[in-house]
Amino acid sequence: MKINILGGGPAGLYAAYLLKRQRPESTVHVFEQNDANTTFGFGVVFSDQALEFLRVSDEETLAMITRDLETWRDIELRVHGQEIRLDGVGFTAIARLKLLEILRQRAEEAGAILTNQRVISSLDEMGEADLLIGADGVNSLVRRTHEKAFGTRIEYFDNRFAWFGATRAFERMTQTFKKLPQGNFNAHHYRYTKSMSTFLVEVDAETFEKNGFGDMSEEQSRRICEEVFAEELSGASLVVNRSHWRRFPKISNERWSVGNCVIVGDALRTAHFSIGSGTRLALEDVQALAKSVAEHPGSIADALASFEEHRRPIVEKITTAANQSAKWYDDFARHMELPAWEFAMNYIGRSGRIDPERLATMSPQFFAGYEAWRAASASM
């Protein structure tokens, strides 16, 4: 069997490893447009249990990733000059380049062929294959080539965001919300190494236009964001890496495969960064795909049909929550009109997945603090 994979990100590399491992006689070829040491973004964040799906069948890869993870137990919200801690909400993070290095090593050890710095303009350039996997992200060539057949739908949220790095390590995942004369700002910041953090800045559409961010260079945007978040950075600098302002795309597809082509990860559907599940979903996609291929060795068509049948309900549940969370962020400026504790409770419930009973068990200190604030407010 010959398998071509377009895209050498986490999904493409992990697919190459899994498929080559289960079918050593197959030819598995990954095509990536960037070199091995280039990537977009800084750190990759996971919930504390997000990688447990690897434990069942791939403990060695899990151990390699775990060695380089930064972990923390709480989220901190900063709003209206207050700092509110959400206890018991664990997350982990790893440098994106380190994750790619690990997955690249696994794919090469299995015997996959990895071709970097190869820009593919037409699917024909990769040659014939029994299976073609589109792991080529939001702007997927595989998806665009068969867009009508996939039944692709793309919408955009209103807010703009830009990914920066920060030359300091934050103690925990922090959300900082600010209402300033310049407009409304939100920063998602968390460490991914002992000395570096991801620092994602988000603004509403009005603030984006008011500040003229659309006409600025990366360096100009960086300087303004450094000024806005000077207190949080505490002397640290922001770092750019394709830190362009963009709107988050909501991508979905009626069908996941067309002929022998299948799409996974962000090529298939997007999950808003606010729930920290994008990379996890991509890795789980290819794990499920590899399982289906193994269970239907005589028919790629049956394998792809089985993959979609069993995987779609799981994905749709998560993306529904992600879209609800994204909508909350689109309205974050309006939510900031709430008092700090009420804002925090509103934030926690944004995806519709946490009820009061679960919250009291998961985050007892926060819940007690919220109840105390509510009682004090009622007595005033």
Secondary structure, 3 states (H helix, E strand, C coil): CEEEEECCCHHHHHHHHHHHHHCCCCEEEEECCCCCCCCCCCEEEEECCCCHHHCCCCHHHHHHHHCCCEEECCEEEEECCEEEEECCCCEEEEEHHHHHHHHHHHHHHHCCEEECCCCCCCHHHHCCCCEEEECCCCCCHHHHHCHHHHCEEEEEEEEEEEEEEECCCCCCEEEEEEEECCEEEEEEEEECCCCCEEEEEEECHHHHHHHCHHHCCHHHHHHHHHHHCHHHHCCCCEEECCCCCEEEEEEEECCCEECCEEECHHHCCCCCHHHCCHHHHHHHHHHHHHHHHHHCCCCHHHHHHHHHHHHHHHHHHHHHHHHHHHHHHHCHHHHCCCCHHHHHHHHHCCCCCCCHHHHHHHCHHHHHHHHHHHHHHHCC
